[in-house]
Amino acid sequence: MEQLHKAGVETFLFDGVMPNPTVGNVNAGAKAAREHGCDFLVALGGGSVMDCTKAISVMATNDGELWDYVSIGSGKEQPIAVKPLPIIAITTTAGTGSETDSSGVITKEDTFEKAFVGDASLFPALSIVDPELMASVPPTTRHCLTAQA
């Protein structure tokens, strides 16, 4: 955040991402991104943060419910109408590869479904893999930084 501030970028920290993120996490993050007028998102953490950030980026720019854009289970298989917010992915874990793909797994609390939201527009614009972060960041760090240029 300090480096973004030095570059003149206003930021807002959203830390409401839980392991195995839920639609509720996504809705809260998308609401924060809209309220703060975010132009892009920074996902700092592991696979759950990356997955949730992808869904947040969709819902920050699109109407309806997240499950409208899910193509399996009770999803409505609608195409993403408005381009999602760009994502910068900074991984602090090794293994999931979520910083390099175009989908995220989210849990729908009321139906206990676990499904993915995916689209080519969800590939991160930039992925940063720094092994020092994997050694120095606590394993429970879960942040999604929303930013406005």
C-alpha atoms as an extended CHARMM CRD file, in Angstrom:
* protein
*
       149  EXT
         1         1  MET       CA              0.0000000000        0.0000000000        0.0000000000  PROA      1               0.0000000000
         2         2  GLU       CA              2.8870000000        2.3130000000        0.7800000000  PROA      2               0.0000000000
         3         3  GLN       CA              4.3110000000        1.9280000000       -2.7190000000  PROA      3               0.0000000000
         4         4  LEU       CA              0.9380000000        2.5870000000       -4.3310000000  PROA      4               0.0000000000
         5         5  HSD       CA              0.4950000000        5.6980000000       -2.2020000000  PROA      5               0.0000000000
         6         6  LYS       CA              3.9420000000        6.9260000000       -3.2620000000  PROA      6               0.0000000000
         7         7  ALA       CA              2.7850000000        6.5210000000       -6.8760000000  PROA      7               0.0000000000
         8         8  GLY       CA             -0.3070000000        8.6200000000       -6.1660000000  PROA      8               0.0000000000
         9         9  VAL       CA             -2.7480000000        5.7250000000       -6.0590000000  PROA      9               0.0000000000
        10        10  GLU       CA             -5.4890000000        5.8350000000       -3.4470000000  PROA      10              0.0000000000
        11        11  THR       CA             -6.1690000000        2.4700000000       -1.8300000000  PROA      11              0.0000000000
        12        12  PHE       CA             -8.7430000000        0.7270000000        0.2860000000  PROA      12              0.0000000000
        13        13  LEU       CA             -7.9980000000       -2.5200000000        2.1230000000  PROA      13              0.0000000000
        14        14  PHE       CA            -10.6840000000       -5.1830000000        2.0090000000  PROA      14              0.0000000000
        15        15  ASP       CA             -9.8100000000       -8.0690000000        4.3010000000  PROA      15              0.0000000000
        16        16  GLY       CA            -13.1070000000       -9.9470000000        4.2810000000  PROA      16              0.0000000000
        17        17  VAL       CA            -11.9040000000      -13.0200000000        2.3880000000  PROA      17              0.0000000000
        18        18  MET       CA            -12.1350000000      -16.3190000000        4.2400000000  PROA      18              0.0000000000
        19        19  PRO       CA            -10.6300000000      -19.6970000000        3.3550000000  PROA      19              0.0000000000
        20        20  ASN       CA            -12.9640000000      -21.3190000000        0.8150000000  PROA      20              0.0000000000
        21        21  PRO       CA            -14.5390000000      -17.9440000000       -0.0370000000  PROA      21              0.0000000000
        22        22  THR       CA            -18.2830000000      -17.5430000000       -0.1390000000  PROA      22              0.0000000000
        23        23  VAL       CA            -20.7720000000      -15.5230000000       -2.1410000000  PROA      23              0.0000000000
        24        24  GLY       CA            -21.0780000000      -13.3360000000        0.9630000000  PROA      24              0.0000000000
        25        25  ASN       CA            -17.3380000000      -12.5700000000        0.8240000000  PROA      25              0.0000000000
        26        26  VAL       CA            -17.6800000000      -11.7150000000       -2.8650000000  PROA      26              0.0000000000
        27        27  ASN       CA            -20.6840000000       -9.4560000000       -2.3280000000  PROA      27              0.0000000000
        28        28  ALA       CA            -18.9500000000       -7.5410000000        0.4670000000  PROA      28              0.0000000000
        29        29  GLY       CA            -15.7980000000       -7.0850000000       -1.6270000000  PROA      29              0.0000000000
        30        30  ALA       CA            -17.7120000000       -5.9900000000       -4.7230000000  PROA      30              0.0000000000
        31        31  LYS       CA            -19.7310000000       -3.5060000000       -2.6770000000  PROA      31              0.0000000000
        32        32  ALA       CA            -16.5170000000       -2.0310000000       -1.2460000000  PROA      32              0.0000000000
        33        33  ALA       CA            -14.9210000000       -1.8210000000       -4.6980000000  PROA      33              0.0000000000
        34        34  ARG       CA            -17.9480000000        0.0230000000       -6.0930000000  PROA      34              0.0000000000
        35        35  GLU       CA            -18.2710000000        2.3580000000       -3.1050000000  PROA      35              0.0000000000
        36        36  HSD       CA            -14.5940000000        3.3150000000       -3.3150000000  PROA      36              0.0000000000
        37        37  GLY       CA            -14.6080000000        3.7310000000       -7.1120000000  PROA      37              0.0000000000
        38        38  CYS       CA            -11.8790000000        1.1690000000       -7.6540000000  PROA      38              0.0000000000
        39        39  ASP       CA            -10.1840000000        0.9350000000      -11.0310000000  PROA      39              0.0000000000
        40        40  PHE       CA             -8.3400000000       -2.3210000000      -10.3040000000  PROA      40              0.0000000000
        41        41  LEU       CA             -7.8750000000       -4.9430000000       -7.5850000000  PROA      41              0.0000000000
        42        42  VAL       CA             -4.7400000000       -6.3170000000       -5.9720000000  PROA      42              0.0000000000
        43        43  ALA       CA             -5.0290000000       -9.8470000000       -4.5960000000  PROA      43              0.0000000000
        44        44  LEU       CA             -2.3960000000      -10.5160000000       -1.9290000000  PROA      44              0.0000000000
        45        45  GLY       CA             -2.5190000000      -13.9790000000       -0.4480000000  PROA      45              0.0000000000
        46        46  GLY       CA             -3.1580000000      -17.5640000000       -1.4190000000  PROA      46              0.0000000000
        47        47  GLY       CA             -5.6430000000      -19.3550000000       -3.6170000000  PROA      47              0.0000000000
        48        48  SER       CA             -8.7410000000      -18.2820000000       -1.6850000000  PROA      48              0.0000000000
        49        49  VAL       CA             -7.8130000000      -14.6230000000       -2.0290000000  PROA      49              0.0000000000
        50        50  MET       CA             -7.0840000000      -15.0260000000       -5.7440000000  PROA      50              0.0000000000
        51        51  ASP       CA            -10.3640000000      -16.8670000000       -6.3460000000  PROA      51              0.0000000000
        52        52  CYS       CA            -12.4510000000      -14.3990000000       -4.3780000000  PROA      52              0.0000000000
        53        53  THR       CA            -10.7910000000      -11.4200000000       -6.0720000000  PROA      53              0.0000000000
        54        54  LYS       CA            -11.7340000000      -12.7970000000       -9.4980000000  PROA      54              0.0000000000
        55        55  ALA       CA            -15.3750000000      -13.0530000000       -8.4470000000  PROA      55              0.0000000000
        56        56  ILE       CA            -15.2280000000       -9.6040000000       -6.8190000000  PROA      56              0.0000000000
        57        57  SER       CA            -13.8970000000       -8.1600000000      -10.0650000000  PROA      57              0.0000000000
        58        58  VAL       CA            -16.9230000000       -9.5690000000      -11.9240000000  PROA      58              0.0000000000
        59        59  MET       CA            -19.4880000000       -8.3440000000       -9.4290000000  PROA      59              0.0000000000
        60        60  ALA       CA            -17.9030000000       -4.9000000000       -9.0510000000  PROA      60              0.0000000000
        61        61  THR       CA            -18.8380000000       -4.1480000000      -12.6720000000  PROA      61              0.0000000000
        62        62  ASN       CA            -21.8470000000       -6.3830000000      -13.3670000000  PROA      62              0.0000000000
        63        63  ASP       CA            -25.4290000000       -6.4750000000      -12.1190000000  PROA      63              0.0000000000
        64        64  GLY       CA            -27.2620000000       -9.4040000000      -10.6150000000  PROA      64              0.0000000000
        65        65  GLU       CA            -25.9280000000      -12.1850000000       -8.4440000000  PROA      65              0.0000000000
        66        66  LEU       CA            -22.6380000000      -14.0630000000       -8.7700000000  PROA      66              0.0000000000
        67        67  TRP       CA            -24.4950000000      -17.3060000000       -9.5180000000  PROA      67              0.0000000000
        68        68  ASP       CA            -25.8980000000      -15.6660000000      -12.6540000000  PROA      68              0.0000000000
        69        69  TYR       CA            -22.3710000000      -16.0810000000      -14.0930000000  PROA      69              0.0000000000
        70        70  VAL       CA            -21.7270000000      -19.6340000000      -12.8940000000  PROA      70              0.0000000000
        71        71  SER       CA            -22.0220000000      -22.3150000000      -15.5660000000  PROA      71              0.0000000000
        72        72  ILE       CA            -22.5380000000      -25.4350000000      -13.4280000000  PROA      72              0.0000000000
        73        73  GLY       CA            -25.0160000000      -26.6120000000      -10.7820000000  PROA      73              0.0000000000
        74        74  SER       CA            -27.7340000000      -24.0460000000      -10.1450000000  PROA      74              0.0000000000
        75        75  GLY       CA            -25.7800000000      -21.3610000000      -12.0370000000  PROA      75              0.0000000000
        76        76  LYS       CA            -27.6070000000      -19.4300000000      -14.7430000000  PROA      76              0.0000000000
        77        77  GLU       CA            -24.7220000000      -19.5620000000      -17.2710000000  PROA      77              0.0000000000
        78        78  GLN       CA            -25.0360000000      -15.9010000000      -18.2780000000  PROA      78              0.0000000000
        79        79  PRO       CA            -22.0600000000      -14.3510000000      -20.0510000000  PROA      79              0.0000000000
        80        80  ILE       CA            -20.1920000000      -11.6230000000      -18.2090000000  PROA      80              0.0000000000
        81        81  ALA       CA            -21.6530000000       -8.4950000000      -19.8130000000  PROA      81              0.0000000000
        82        82  VAL       CA            -19.2820000000       -5.8070000000      -18.5170000000  PROA      82              0.0000000000
        83        83  LYS       CA            -15.5230000000       -6.2740000000      -18.4020000000  PROA      83              0.0000000000
        84        84  PRO       CA            -14.4080000000       -7.1260000000      -14.8480000000  PROA      84              0.0000000000
        85        85  LEU       CA            -11.9340000000       -4.9320000000      -12.9760000000  PROA      85              0.0000000000
        86        86  PRO       CA             -8.2830000000       -5.7450000000      -13.7690000000  PROA      86              0.0000000000
        87        87  ILE       CA             -6.4460000000       -7.8330000000      -11.1860000000  PROA      87              0.0000000000
        88        88  ILE       CA             -2.8650000000       -7.7700000000       -9.9550000000  PROA      88              0.0000000000
        89        89  ALA       CA             -2.1590000000      -11.0960000000       -8.2340000000  PROA      89              0.0000000000
        90        90  ILE       CA              0.5880000000      -11.3290000000       -5.6150000000  PROA      90              0.0000000000
        91        91  THR       CA              0.7960000000      -14.8540000000       -4.2730000000  PROA      91              0.0000000000
        92        92  THR       CA              2.0520000000      -15.6410000000       -0.7830000000  PROA      92              0.0000000000
        93        93  THR       CA              1.6420000000      -19.4090000000       -1.1360000000  PROA      93              0.0000000000
        94        94  ALA       CA              2.8150000000      -22.0790000000       -3.5450000000  PROA      94              0.0000000000
        95        95  GLY       CA              0.5690000000      -24.7060000000       -4.9980000000  PROA      95              0.0000000000
        96        96  THR       CA             -2.7810000000      -23.4790000000       -6.2530000000  PROA      96              0.0000000000
        97        97  GLY       CA             -1.5720000000      -21.5540000000       -9.2970000000  PROA      97              0.0000000000
        98        98  SER       CA             -4.5650000000      -19.2250000000       -8.9680000000  PROA      98              0.0000000000
        99        99  GLU       CA             -2.3570000000      -16.2650000000       -9.8130000000  PROA      99              0.0000000000
       100       100  THR       CA             -2.0200000000      -17.6870000000      -13.3370000000  PROA      100             0.0000000000
       101       101  ASP       CA             -5.5060000000      -18.8510000000      -14.2730000000  PROA      101             0.0000000000
       102       102  SER       CA             -8.8540000000      -17.3690000000      -15.2470000000  PROA      102             0.0000000000
       103       103  SER       CA            -11.2820000000      -18.8730000000      -12.7460000000  PROA      103             0.0000000000
       104       104  GLY       CA            -12.0490000000      -18.9810000000       -9.0670000000  PROA      104             0.0000000000
       105       105  VAL       CA            -13.9230000000      -21.3900000000       -6.8270000000  PROA      105             0.0000000000
       106       106  ILE       CA            -16.6350000000      -19.8910000000       -4.6150000000  PROA      106             0.0000000000
       107       107  THR       CA            -19.0900000000      -21.4840000000       -2.1610000000  PROA      107             0.0000000000
       108       108  LYS       CA            -22.7900000000      -20.6090000000       -2.2780000000  PROA      108             0.0000000000
       109       109  GLU       CA            -23.8400000000      -20.7520000000        1.3490000000  PROA      109             0.0000000000
       110       110  ASP       CA            -27.5880000000      -21.3670000000        0.9600000000  PROA      110             0.0000000000
       111       111  THR       CA            -27.2590000000      -24.3800000000       -1.3590000000  PROA      111             0.0000000000
       112       112  PHE       CA            -23.8460000000      -25.6280000000       -0.1590000000  PROA      112             0.0000000000
       113       113  GLU       CA            -22.6190000000      -25.5730000000       -3.7480000000  PROA      113             0.0000000000
       114       114  LYS       CA            -18.9950000000      -25.0520000000       -4.5710000000  PROA      114             0.0000000000
       115       115  ALA       CA            -18.5540000000      -23.8870000000       -8.1480000000  PROA      115             0.0000000000
       116       116  PHE       CA            -16.2610000000      -21.8300000000      -10.2820000000  PROA      116             0.0000000000
       117       117  VAL       CA            -16.7150000000      -18.5150000000      -11.9800000000  PROA      117             0.0000000000
       118       118  GLY       CA            -14.4340000000      -18.2920000000      -14.9680000000  PROA      118             0.0000000000
       119       119  ASP       CA            -13.7950000000      -16.2390000000      -18.0640000000  PROA      119             0.0000000000
       120       120  ALA       CA            -10.7880000000      -15.2250000000      -20.1540000000  PROA      120             0.0000000000
       121       121  SER       CA            -11.2490000000      -11.6880000000      -18.8000000000  PROA      121             0.0000000000
       122       122  LEU       CA            -10.3280000000      -12.9580000000      -15.3190000000  PROA      122             0.0000000000
       123       123  PHE       CA             -6.6860000000      -13.7150000000      -16.0520000000  PROA      123             0.0000000000
       124       124  PRO       CA             -4.6710000000      -11.3820000000      -13.8170000000  PROA      124             0.0000000000
       125       125  ALA       CA             -3.1930000000       -8.4400000000      -15.7100000000  PROA      125             0.0000000000
       126       126  LEU       CA             -0.0170000000       -8.9450000000      -13.6860000000  PROA      126             0.0000000000
       127       127  SER       CA              1.1090000000      -11.7940000000      -11.4330000000  PROA      127             0.0000000000
       128       128  ILE       CA              3.9340000000      -11.4250000000       -8.9460000000  PROA      128             0.0000000000
       129       129  VAL       CA              5.5470000000      -14.5300000000       -7.5160000000  PROA      129             0.0000000000
       130       130  ASP       CA              8.1820000000      -13.5880000000       -4.9260000000  PROA      130             0.0000000000
       131       131  PRO       CA              9.5330000000      -16.5410000000       -2.9270000000  PROA      131             0.0000000000
       132       132  GLU       CA             10.4550000000      -14.1940000000       -0.0770000000  PROA      132             0.0000000000
       133       133  LEU       CA              6.7490000000      -13.4660000000        0.4510000000  PROA      133             0.0000000000
       134       134  MET       CA              6.0640000000      -17.1700000000        0.8000000000  PROA      134             0.0000000000
       135       135  ALA       CA              8.6210000000      -17.3810000000        3.5990000000  PROA      135             0.0000000000
       136       136  SER       CA              7.7810000000      -14.1510000000        5.4120000000  PROA      136             0.0000000000
       137       137  VAL       CA              3.9960000000      -13.7160000000        5.2860000000  PROA      137             0.0000000000
       138       138  PRO       CA              1.8900000000      -15.5160000000        7.9200000000  PROA      138             0.0000000000
       139       139  PRO       CA             -0.1690000000      -18.3690000000        6.4240000000  PROA      139             0.0000000000
       140       140  THR       CA             -3.4480000000      -16.7750000000        7.5450000000  PROA      140             0.0000000000
       141       141  THR       CA             -2.9940000000      -13.5350000000        5.5930000000  PROA      141             0.0000000000
       142       142  ARG       CA             -6.1170000000      -12.8940000000        3.5060000000  PROA      142             0.0000000000
       143       143  HSD       CA             -6.2630000000       -9.5420000000        1.7940000000  PROA      143             0.0000000000
       144       144  CYS       CA             -7.7790000000       -8.1110000000       -1.3090000000  PROA      144             0.0000000000
       145       145  LEU       CA             -6.5860000000       -4.5740000000       -1.8890000000  PROA      145             0.0000000000
       146       146  THR       CA             -8.8220000000       -2.4120000000       -3.9750000000  PROA      146             0.0000000000
       147       147  ALA       CA             -7.2430000000        0.5800000000       -5.6190000000  PROA      147             0.0000000000
       148       148  GLN       CA             -8.1800000000        3.6710000000       -7.5720000000  PROA      148             0.0000000000
       149       149  ALA       CA             -5.6420000000        5.1880000000       -9.9600000000  PROA      149             0.0000000000
